[in-house]
Amino acid sequence: MFSEDQLVVYPAQGVGRVERIETQEIGGASADFFIVRILSNNVTLMVPVKNAANVGLRPLCTAERGEAIIESLKDRSDFTGYTGQNWNRRYREYSEKLKSGDLADVAYVLKELLLIGQNKELSFGERRLLEQATSLLTLELALALGKEQQEIKDVINEIFADVLAPKPEE
């Protein structure tokens, strides 16, 4: 499924590199594992080869998919905001989306939180989710598009310049 040195994405952890595939004996049974080192924090994960798809391990998105994700950030028609929804429920929903491993879900969380932040101060938990979504999205897009992570952050900041602009003092 994956080969050594291949870049892969592990849900909620981000982009990693398959360092090796090794066989280990656990409980008397032999099993193959992908040894994946997460690029952002240098954590090493052992992912059972048989279970890789179930945990959401996937290849890096294509450049075309990356461009489509960036385009999707420009479309605000699906913005639901936070009307009638308490931050607790939103936090759980966004956390689930980040764990899904789907890049479109990560982009959705980023967009929603940036747009919500336009009208209200984000809670500590929401700010952490925004940081996580930003990190997950920008690193994968940078690698998929052959750019620096900061370049992708700059593109996102440009898309949301109206939201991120400092508010005039009242």
C-alpha positions in Angstrom: 0.0 0.0 0.0 2.7 2.5 1.0 6.5 2.3 0.4 9.5 3.5 2.3 10.2 7.2 2.1 6.6 7.9 0.9 4.9 10.9 2.4 1.6 9.9 4.0 -1.1 11.7 6.1 -2.2 10.4 9.5 -5.5 12.0 10.6 -5.1 14.7 13.3 -1.3 14.2 13.3 -0.5 15.4 9.8 2.1 14.6 7.2 4.6 11.9 7.9 7.2 9.9 6.1 7.2 6.1 6.0 10.6 5.3 7.4 10.3 1.6 7.0 8.0 -1.4 7.0 8.9 -3.9 9.7 7.5 -7.2 11.0 7.1 -7.6 14.8 5.7 -10.4 16.9 3.0 -9.3 19.3 1.2 -11.8 21.5 2.7 -14.7 19.5 1.4 -13.4 16.2 3.5 -11.8 13.5 2.3 -8.5 12.1 3.7 -5.9 9.6 3.8 -2.2 10.6 4.4 1.0 8.8 6.9 3.1 10.9 5.8 6.6 10.2 7.6 9.7 11.5 5.4 12.8 11.7 7.2 15.7 10.1 5.8 18.5 12.3 6.7 17.0 15.7 9.1 14.1 15.0 6.7 11.6 16.7 7.1 8.0 15.4 3.9 6.0 14.9 3.6 2.3 14.3 0.6 1.6 12.1 -0.4 -2.0 11.4 -0.3 -2.5 7.7 -3.6 -4.4 7.8 -5.3 -1.6 9.7 -3.8 1.4 7.8 -6.9 2.2 5.8 -9.2 1.8 8.9 -7.1 4.4 10.9 -7.2 6.8 7.9 -3.6 6.6 6.8 -3.6 8.0 3.2 -1.2 9.3 0.6 -0.5 13.0 0.3 -3.1 14.8 -1.8 -2.3 15.5 -5.4 -1.4 19.0 -6.6 -4.8 19.2 -8.4 -6.6 18.4 -5.1 -4.5 20.9 -3.3 -5.4 23.7 -5.8 -9.1 22.7 -5.4 -8.8 22.9 -1.6 -7.4 26.4 -1.9 -10.2 27.4 -4.2 -12.7 26.0 -1.8 -11.4 28.4 0.9 -12.6 31.3 -1.3 -16.2 30.1 -1.3 -18.0 31.4 1.8 -21.5 30.4 0.8 -21.4 27.3 3.0 -20.5 29.3 6.1 -23.0 28.5 8.8 -21.5 30.6 11.6 -22.3 29.9 15.2 -25.9 30.8 15.5 -27.7 28.8 18.2 -24.8 26.4 18.6 -22.8 26.4 21.8 -19.0 26.4 21.5 -18.9 22.9 23.1 -20.8 21.3 20.3 -18.9 23.2 17.7 -15.6 22.2 19.3 -16.6 18.5 19.2 -17.8 18.8 15.6 -14.6 20.5 14.5 -12.4 18.0 16.4 -14.1 15.2 14.7 -13.5 16.8 11.3 -9.8 17.2 12.1 -9.6 13.6 13.1 -11.4 12.4 9.8 -8.2 12.9 7.9 -10.1 14.4 5.0 -8.3 17.5 3.8 -11.6 19.2 2.8 -12.8 18.8 6.4 -9.6 20.4 7.7 -10.1 23.3 5.3 -13.7 23.6 6.4 -12.7 23.9 10.1 -10.1 26.5 9.2 -12.5 28.6 7.2 -15.3 28.4 9.8 -13.0 29.4 12.6 -11.5 32.3 10.7 -15.0 33.5 9.8 -16.4 33.1 13.3 -13.4 35.0 14.6 -14.5 38.0 12.5 -17.5 38.5 14.7 -16.4 37.2 18.1 -13.3 36.4 20.1 -12.5 32.7 19.7 -12.3 30.7 22.9 -8.9 29.1 23.9 -10.1 25.7 22.5 -11.2 27.3 19.2 -7.9 29.0 18.8 -6.1 25.7 19.4 -8.3 24.0 16.8 -7.6 26.9 14.4 -3.8 26.4 14.9 -4.1 22.7 14.4 -6.2 23.1 11.2 -3.8 25.7 9.9 -0.8 23.5 10.6 -2.4 20.3 9.1 -3.6 22.2 6.0 -0.6 24.3 5.2 2.0 21.5 5.6 0.1 19.1 3.3 -0.6 21.7 0.7 3.0 23.0 0.7 4.3 19.5 0.1 1.6 18.7 -2.5 2.2 21.9 -4.4 6.0 22.1 -4.0 5.9 25.3 -2.0 7.1 26.5 1.4 4.6 26.2 4.3 4.8 30.0 4.8 3.8 30.6 1.1 0.6 28.6 1.7 0.0 30.5 5.0 0.4 33.8 3.0 -2.1 32.6 0.4 -4.6 31.8 3.1 -4.0 35.1 4.8 -4.7 36.8 1.5 -7.9 34.9 1.0 -9.1 36.0 4.5 -7.5 39.4 4.5 -10.9 41.0 5.1 -11.4 38.8 8.2 -7.9 39.0 9.5 -7.6 42.8 9.2 -7.3 44.5 12.5 -10.6 46.0 13.6 -10.6 49.8 14.0 -10.8 50.9 17.7 -14.3 52.1 18.6 
